[in-house]
Amino acid sequence: MVCYCPGEREIMIVAVLFCSAYGTALFLFALLAVLSIRALRKCALLMNKKTLSLQKEILRNLIIIIGNSLILGGVPFATVVLYFLYHINAPLQRIVTSCATLFTLNFRTVYAVLILFLFKTYRKAVLVLLRRSLAVTTMYNPNSAISPALNV
């Protein structure tokens, strides 16, 4: 939120627009999550138990993923905006903004790890890969003996 315009009015307008956009996105996320859960509960009587459990799991995972992105984008943003809204001429604005941006830049890494842990098929595939890479392979060599006395 480093603004190159020295006027306080322009900074306030930009901050209010950003906050209102983020608030609108947060409200829409909450509204659509509640409506999705409500629709799933409404259709629960018409669905098979396995289908219902899969739908619940997918909806839960999607809500967690979207909530994570809102948190990773919103917490640093809100910190910077609220701090610099009241301290417009504070020193080190660029450094504080850059540090807050690091959280947002690491979103893809957190997103990938979250997907690997949330979805069962991906989790199983990662566990198989880890087991294969960590497994110690021992090969049988008939010429090596534990003790020369046993080698007859």
MARBA-3410 file (N, C-alpha, C, O; in Angstrom, 1 decimal):
152
0.8,-1.2,0.0,0.0,0.0,0.0,0.9,1.2,0.0,0.5,2.3,0.6 ~ 2.0,1.2,-0.7,2.9,2.3,-0.8,2.3,3.2,-1.9,2.2,2.8,-3.0 ~ 1.9,4.4,-1.5,1.3,5.3,-2.4,2.3,6.4,-2.7,2.9,7.0,-1.8 ~ 2.5,6.7,-4.0,3.4,7.7,-4.4,2.8,9.1,-4.4,3.5,10.1,-4.7 ~ 1.5,9.2,-4.1,0.8,10.5,-4.1,0.8,11.0,-2.7,0.4,10.3,-1.8
1.3,12.2,-2.4,1.4,12.6,-1.0,0.1,13.0,-0.4,0.1,13.2,0.8 ~ -0.9,13.1,-1.1,-2.2,13.5,-0.6,-2.9,12.5,0.3,-2.9,11.3,-0.1 ~ -3.4,12.9,1.4,-4.1,11.9,2.3,-5.4,11.4,1.8,-5.9,10.3,2.0 ~ -6.1,12.3,1.0,-7.4,12.0,0.5,-7.4,10.8,-0.5,-8.2,9.9,-0.5 ~ -6.4,10.8,-1.4,-6.2,9.7,-2.4,-5.9,8.4,-1.7,-6.5,7.4,-2.1
-5.1,8.4,-0.7,-4.8,7.2,0.0,-6.0,6.7,0.7,-6.2,5.5,0.7 ~ -6.8,7.5,1.3,-8.0,7.1,2.0,-9.0,6.5,1.0,-9.6,5.5,1.3 ~ -9.1,7.1,-0.2,-10.1,6.5,-1.2,-9.6,5.1,-1.6,-10.4,4.2,-1.7 ~ -8.3,5.0,-1.9,-7.8,3.7,-2.3,-8.0,2.7,-1.2,-8.4,1.5,-1.5 ~ -7.7,3.0,0.1,-7.9,2.1,1.2,-9.3,1.7,1.4,-9.6,0.5,1.6
-10.2,2.6,1.3,-11.7,2.3,1.4,-12.1,1.4,0.3,-12.9,0.4,0.5 ~ -11.7,1.6,-1.0,-12.0,0.8,-2.1,-11.5,-0.6,-1.9,-12.2,-1.6,-2.2 ~ -10.2,-0.8,-1.5,-9.6,-2.1,-1.3,-10.4,-2.8,-0.1,-10.7,-4.0,-0.3 ~ -10.6,-2.1,0.9,-11.3,-2.8,2.1,-12.7,-3.2,1.7,-13.2,-4.2,2.1 ~ -13.4,-2.4,0.9,-14.8,-2.7,0.5,-14.8,-3.9,-0.4,-15.7,-4.7,-0.4
-13.8,-4.0,-1.3,-13.7,-5.1,-2.2,-13.4,-6.4,-1.5,-14.0,-7.4,-1.8 ~ -12.5,-6.3,-0.5,-12.2,-7.5,0.3,-13.4,-7.9,1.1,-13.7,-9.1,1.3 ~ -14.1,-6.9,1.7,-15.2,-7.2,2.5,-16.3,-7.9,1.7,-17.0,-8.8,2.2 ~ -16.5,-7.4,0.5,-17.5,-7.9,-0.4,-17.2,-9.4,-0.8,-18.1,-10.3,-0.8 ~ -15.9,-9.6,-1.0,-15.5,-11.0,-1.4,-15.7,-11.9,-0.2,-16.1,-13.1,-0.3
-15.4,-11.5,1.0,-15.5,-12.2,2.2,-17.0,-12.5,2.5,-17.4,-13.6,2.9 ~ -17.8,-11.5,2.3,-19.3,-11.7,2.5,-19.8,-12.7,1.5,-20.6,-13.6,1.8 ~ -19.4,-12.6,0.2,-19.9,-13.5,-0.8,-19.4,-15.0,-0.5,-20.2,-15.9,-0.7 ~ -18.2,-15.1,-0.1,-17.7,-16.4,0.3,-18.5,-17.1,1.4,-19.0,-18.2,1.3 ~ -18.8,-16.3,2.5,-19.6,-16.8,3.6,-21.0,-17.2,3.1,-21.6,-18.2,3.5
-21.6,-16.3,2.3,-23.0,-16.5,1.8,-23.0,-17.8,0.9,-23.9,-18.6,1.1 ~ -22.1,-17.9,0.0,-22.2,-19.0,-0.9,-21.8,-20.3,-0.2,-22.3,-21.4,-0.5 ~ -21.0,-20.3,0.8,-20.7,-21.5,1.6,-21.9,-21.9,2.4,-22.2,-23.1,2.4 ~ -22.6,-21.0,3.0,-23.8,-21.3,3.7,-24.9,-21.9,2.8,-25.6,-22.9,3.1 ~ -25.0,-21.3,1.6,-26.0,-21.7,0.7,-25.7,-23.1,0.1,-26.6,-23.9,-0.1
-24.4,-23.4,-0.1,-24.0,-24.7,-0.6,-24.3,-25.8,0.5,-24.7,-26.9,0.1 ~ -23.9,-25.5,1.7,-24.2,-26.5,2.8,-25.7,-26.7,2.9,-26.2,-27.8,3.1 ~ -26.5,-25.6,2.8,-27.9,-25.7,2.9,-28.5,-26.6,1.8,-29.4,-27.4,2.0 ~ -28.0,-26.4,0.6,-28.5,-27.1,-0.6,-28.1,-28.6,-0.5,-28.9,-29.5,-0.8 ~ -26.9,-28.8,0.1,-26.5,-30.2,0.3,-27.4,-30.9,1.3,-27.7,-32.1,1.1
-27.7,-30.3,2.4,-28.6,-30.9,3.4,-30.0,-31.1,2.9,-30.6,-32.0,3.2 ~ -30.4,-30.2,2.0,-31.7,-30.3,1.4,-31.8,-31.5,0.5,-32.9,-32.2,0.5 ~ -30.8,-31.8,-0.2,-30.8,-32.9,-1.2,-30.2,-34.2,-0.5,-30.1,-35.2,-1.2 ~ -30.0,-34.2,0.7,-29.4,-35.4,1.4,-30.4,-36.6,1.4,-29.9,-37.7,1.3 ~ -31.7,-36.3,1.4,-32.6,-37.4,1.4,-32.7,-38.1,0.0,-33.1,-39.3,-0.1
-32.3,-37.4,-1.0,-32.4,-37.9,-2.4,-31.1,-38.6,-2.8,-31.1,-39.3,-3.8 ~ -30.1,-38.5,-2.1,-28.8,-39.0,-2.5,-28.4,-40.3,-1.8,-29.0,-40.6,-0.7 ~ -27.6,-41.0,-2.4,-27.0,-42.2,-1.9,-26.1,-41.8,-0.7,-25.5,-40.7,-0.8 ~ -25.8,-42.7,0.3,-25.0,-42.3,1.4,-23.5,-42.1,0.9,-22.9,-41.1,1.4 ~ -23.1,-42.9,0.0,-21.7,-42.7,-0.4,-21.5,-41.4,-1.2,-20.6,-40.7,-1.1
-22.5,-41.1,-2.1,-22.5,-39.9,-2.8,-22.6,-38.7,-1.9,-21.9,-37.7,-2.1 ~ -23.4,-38.8,-0.9,-23.5,-37.7,0.1,-22.2,-37.4,0.8,-21.8,-36.3,1.0 ~ -21.6,-38.5,1.3,-20.3,-38.4,2.0,-19.2,-37.8,1.1,-18.4,-37.0,1.6 ~ -19.2,-38.2,-0.2,-18.2,-37.6,-1.1,-18.5,-36.1,-1.4,-17.6,-35.3,-1.4 ~ -19.8,-35.8,-1.5,-20.1,-34.4,-1.7,-19.8,-33.5,-0.5,-19.3,-32.4,-0.6
-20.0,-34.1,0.7,-19.7,-33.3,1.9,-18.2,-33.1,2.0,-17.7,-32.1,2.4 ~ -17.4,-34.2,1.7,-15.9,-34.1,1.8,-15.4,-33.1,0.8,-14.5,-32.3,1.1 ~ -15.9,-33.1,-0.4,-15.5,-32.1,-1.4,-15.8,-30.7,-1.1,-15.0,-29.8,-1.2 ~ -17.0,-30.5,-0.6,-17.5,-29.2,-0.1,-16.6,-28.7,1.0,-16.2,-27.5,1.1 ~ -16.3,-29.5,2.0,-15.5,-29.2,3.1,-14.1,-28.8,2.7,-13.6,-27.8,3.1
-13.5,-29.6,1.8,-12.2,-29.3,1.2,-12.2,-27.9,0.5,-11.2,-27.2,0.6 ~ -13.2,-27.7,-0.3,-13.2,-26.4,-1.1,-13.4,-25.2,-0.2,-12.8,-24.2,-0.4 ~ -14.2,-25.4,0.9,-14.3,-24.3,1.8,-13.0,-24.0,2.6,-12.7,-22.8,2.8 ~ -12.3,-25.0,2.9,-11.0,-24.9,3.6,-10.0,-24.2,2.7,-9.3,-23.3,3.1 ~ -10.0,-24.6,1.4,-9.0,-24.0,0.4,-9.3,-22.6,0.2,-8.4,-21.7,0.2
-10.6,-22.2,0.0,-11.0,-20.8,-0.3,-10.7,-20.0,1.0,-10.3,-18.9,0.9 ~ -11.1,-20.5,2.1,-10.8,-19.8,3.4,-9.4,-19.5,3.6,-9.0,-18.5,4.1 ~ -8.5,-20.5,3.3,-7.1,-20.3,3.4,-6.6,-19.2,2.5,-5.8,-18.4,2.9 ~ -7.1,-19.2,1.3,-6.7,-18.1,0.4,-7.1,-16.7,0.8,-6.4,-15.7,0.7 ~ -8.3,-16.7,1.4,-8.8,-15.4,2.0,-8.0,-15.0,3.2,-7.7,-13.8,3.3
-7.6,-15.9,4.0,-6.7,-15.6,5.1,-5.3,-15.1,4.7,-4.8,-14.1,5.2 ~ -4.7,-15.9,3.8,-3.4,-15.5,3.3,-3.3,-14.2,2.6,-2.3,-13.5,2.6 ~ -4.4,-13.9,1.9,-4.5,-12.6,1.3,-5.0,-11.5,2.1,-4.6,-10.3,1.9 ~ -5.8,-11.8,3.1,-6.5,-10.8,3.9,-5.8,-10.3,5.1,-5.8,-9.1,5.4 ~ -5.1,-11.2,5.8,-4.4,-10.8,7.0,-3.3,-9.8,6.8,-3.2,-8.8,7.4
-2.4,-10.1,5.9,-1.3,-9.1,5.6,-1.9,-7.8,5.0,-1.4,-6.7,5.3 ~ -2.9,-7.9,4.2,-3.5,-6.8,3.5,-4.1,-5.9,4.6,-3.9,-4.7,4.6 ~ -4.9,-6.5,5.5,-5.6,-5.7,6.5,-4.6,-5.1,7.5,-4.8,-3.9,7.9 ~ -3.5,-5.8,7.8,-2.5,-5.2,8.7,-1.9,-4.0,8.1,-1.8,-3.0,8.7 ~ -1.5,-4.1,6.8,-0.9,-2.9,6.1,-1.8,-1.8,6.0,-1.5,-0.6,6.3
-3.0,-2.1,5.5,-4.0,-1.0,5.3,-4.4,-0.3,6.6,-4.4,0.9,6.7 ~ -4.7,-1.1,7.6,-5.1,-0.4,8.9,-3.9,0.3,9.5,-4.2,1.4,10.1 ~ -2.7,-0.2,9.4,-1.6,0.5,10.1,-1.3,1.8,9.3,-1.2,2.9,9.9 ~ -1.3,1.8,8.0,-0.9,2.9,7.2,-2.1,3.9,7.0,-1.9,5.0,6.6 ~ -3.3,3.4,7.3,-4.4,4.3,7.3,-4.3,5.4,8.4,-4.7,6.5,8.2
-3.8,5.0,9.5,-3.6,5.9,10.7,-2.2,6.5,10.8,-2.1,7.5,11.5 ~ -1.3,5.9,10.1,0.1,6.4,10.1,0.5,6.6,8.7,1.3,5.8,8.1 ~ 0.0,7.6,8.1,0.2,7.9,6.6,1.7,8.2,6.3,2.2,7.7,5.3 ~ 2.3,8.9,7.1,3.7,9.3,6.8,4.7,8.5,7.7,5.8,9.0,8.0 ~ 4.4,7.2,8.0,5.3,6.4,8.8,6.5,6.0,7.9,6.4,5.8,6.7
7.6,5.9,8.6,8.8,5.5,7.9,8.8,4.0,7.6,8.0,3.2,8.2 ~ 9.6,3.5,6.7,9.7,2.1,6.4,8.4,1.5,5.8,8.1,0.3,6.0 ~ 7.7,2.3,5.1,6.4,1.8,4.5,6.7,0.7,3.5,6.0,-0.3,3.4 ~ 7.7,0.8,2.7,8.0,-0.2,1.6,8.4,-1.5,2.2,8.1,-2.6,1.8 ~ 9.2,-1.4,3.3,9.7,-2.7,3.9,8.6,-3.4,4.6,8.4,-4.6,4.4
7.7,-2.7,5.3,6.5,-3.4,5.9,5.6,-3.9,4.9,5.1,-5.1,5.1 ~ 5.4,-3.2,3.8,4.5,-3.7,2.7,5.2,-4.9,2.1,4.5,-5.9,1.7 ~ 6.5,-4.9,1.9,7.1,-6.1,1.2,7.1,-7.3,2.1,6.9,-8.4,1.6 ~ 7.2,-7.1,3.4,7.2,-8.2,4.4,5.7,-8.8,4.4,5.6,-10.0,4.4 ~ 4.7,-8.0,4.3,3.4,-8.5,4.3,3.1,-9.2,3.0,2.2,-10.1,2.9
3.7,-8.7,1.9,3.5,-9.4,0.6,4.1,-10.8,0.5,3.6,-11.6,-0.3 ~ 5.1,-11.1,1.4,5.7,-12.4,1.4,4.6,-13.5,1.7,4.7,-14.6,1.1 ~ 3.7,-13.2,2.6,2.7,-14.2,2.9,1.8,-14.5,1.7,1.5,-15.6,1.4 ~ 1.5,-13.5,0.9,0.7,-13.7,-0.3,1.5,-14.4,-1.4,0.9,-15.2,-2.1 ~ 2.8,-14.1,-1.5,3.6,-14.7,-2.5,3.8,-16.2,-2.2,4.0,-17.0,-3.1
3.7,-16.7,-1.0,3.8,-18.1,-0.6,2.5,-18.8,-0.7,2.4,-20.0,-0.3 ~ 1.5,-18.2,-1.3,0.2,-18.8,-1.4,0.2,-20.1,-2.2,-0.4,-21.1,-1.8 ~ 0.9,-20.2,-3.3,0.9,-21.4,-4.1,1.5,-22.6,-3.4,1.1,-23.7,-3.6 ~ 2.5,-22.3,-2.6,3.2,-23.4,-1.8,2.2,-24.0,-0.8,2.0,-25.2,-0.7 ~ 1.6,-23.1,-0.1,0.6,-23.5,0.9,-0.6,-24.2,0.3,-1.2,-25.1,0.8
-1.0,-23.7,-0.9,-2.1,-24.2,-1.7,-1.8,-25.7,-2.1,-2.7,-26.6,-2.0 ~ -0.6,-25.9,-2.6,-0.2,-27.2,-3.0,-0.2,-28.2,-1.8,-0.6,-29.3,-1.9 ~ 0.4,-27.8,-0.7,0.5,-28.6,0.4,-0.9,-28.9,1.0,-1.2,-30.1,1.4 ~ -1.8,-27.9,1.0,-3.2,-28.1,1.4,-3.9,-29.2,0.6,-4.6,-30.0,1.1 ~ -3.7,-29.1,-0.7,-4.4,-30.0,-1.6,-3.9,-31.4,-1.4,-4.6,-32.4,-1.4
-2.6,-31.5,-1.2,-2.0,-32.8,-1.0,-2.5,-33.5,0.3,-2.6,-34.7,0.4 ~ -2.8,-32.7,1.3,-3.2,-33.2,2.6,-4.8,-33.4,2.6,-5.2,-34.3,3.3 ~ -5.5,-32.6,1.9,-7.0,-32.6,2.0,-7.6,-33.8,1.2,-8.5,-34.4,1.7 ~ -7.1,-34.0,0.0,-7.7,-35.0,-0.9,-7.1,-36.3,-0.6,-5.8,-36.4,-0.7 ~ -7.9,-37.3,-0.4,-7.4,-38.6,0.0,-6.5,-39.3,-1.1,-5.5,-39.9,-0.8
-6.9,-39.2,-2.3,-6.2,-39.8,-3.4,-4.8,-39.2,-3.6,-3.8,-39.9,-3.8 ~ -4.7,-37.9,-3.4,-3.4,-37.2,-3.5,-2.6,-37.6,-2.3,-1.3,-37.8,-2.4 ~ -3.2,-37.7,-1.1,-2.5,-38.0,0.1,-1.9,-39.4,0.0,-0.7,-39.6,0.4 ~ -2.7,-40.3,-0.6,-2.2,-41.7,-0.7,-1.0,-41.8,-1.7,0.0,-42.5,-1.5 ~ -1.1,-41.0,-2.8,-0.1,-41.0,-3.8,1.2,-40.4,-3.2,2.3,-40.9,-3.5
1.1,-39.4,-2.4,2.3,-38.8,-1.8,2.9,-39.8,-0.8,4.2,-39.9,-0.7 ~ 2.1,-40.5,-0.1,2.6,-41.5,0.9,3.3,-42.6,0.2,4.4,-43.1,0.6 ~ 2.8,-43.1,-1.0,3.4,-44.1,-1.8,4.8,-43.6,-2.3,5.8,-44.4,-2.2 ~ 4.8,-42.4,-2.8,6.1,-41.8,-3.2,7.1,-41.7,-2.1,8.3,-42.0,-2.3 ~ 6.7,-41.3,-0.9,7.6,-41.2,0.2,8.1,-42.5,0.6,9.3,-42.7,1.0
7.2,-43.5,0.7,7.7,-44.9,1.1,8.7,-45.4,0.1,9.6,-46.1,0.5 ~ 8.4,-45.2,-1.2,9.3,-45.7,-2.2,10.7,-45.0,-2.1,11.7,-45.7,-2.3 ~ 10.7,-43.7,-1.9,12.0,-43.0,-1.8,12.7,-43.3,-0.6,14.0,-43.2,-0.6 ~ 12.0,-43.6,0.5,12.7,-43.8,1.8,13.0,-45.3,2.1,13.8,-45.6,3.0 ~ 12.5,-46.1,1.2,12.7,-47.6,1.4,14.2,-47.9,1.2,14.7,-47.5,0.1
14.7,-48.7,2.0,16.1,-49.1,1.9,16.1,-50.4,1.1,15.5,-51.4,1.6 ~ 16.7,-50.4,-0.1,16.7,-51.7,-0.9,17.9,-52.5,-0.5,19.0,-52.0,-0.7 ~ 17.7,-53.7,-0.1,18.8,-54.5,0.1,18.9,-55.6,-1.0,17.9,-56.2,-1.3 ~ 20.0,-55.8,-1.5,20.2,-56.8,-2.5,21.0,-58.0,-2.0,21.9,-57.8,-1.2 ~ 20.6,-59.1,-2.4,21.2,-60.4,-2.0,22.5,-60.6,-2.8,22.4,-60.6,-4.0
23.6,-60.8,-2.2,24.8,-61.1,-2.8,25.3,-62.4,-2.3,25.8,-62.5,-1.2 ~ 25.3,-63.5,-3.1,25.7,-64.8,-2.6,27.2,-64.9,-2.3,27.6,-65.8,-1.6 ~ 28.1,-64.0,-2.9,29.5,-64.1,-2.6,29.9,-63.5,-1.3,31.0,-63.8,-0.8 ~ 29.1,-62.7,-0.7,29.4,-62.1,0.6,28.9,-63.0,1.7,27.8,-63.5,1.6 ~ 29.7,-63.3,2.6,29.4,-64.2,3.7,29.4,-63.4,5.0,30.2,-62.5,5.2
28.6,-63.8,5.9,28.6,-63.1,7.2,29.8,-63.5,8.0,30.5,-62.7,8.6 ~ 30.2,-64.8,7.9,31.4,-65.2,8.6,32.1,-66.2,7.6,31.4,-67.0,7.0 ~ 33.4,-66.1,7.5,34.1,-67.0,6.6,33.9,-68.5,7.0,34.1,-69.4,6.2 ~ 33.6,-68.8,8.3,33.5,-70.2,8.7,32.2,-70.8,8.2,32.1,-72.0,8.0 ~ 31.2,-69.9,7.9,29.9,-70.4,7.4,30.0,-70.7,5.9,29.1,-71.4,5.4
30.9,-70.1,5.3,31.1,-70.3,3.8,31.8,-71.6,3.5,33.0,-71.6,3.5 ~ 31.1,-72.6,3.2,31.7,-73.9,3.0,31.6,-74.3,1.5,32.0,-75.4,1.1
END
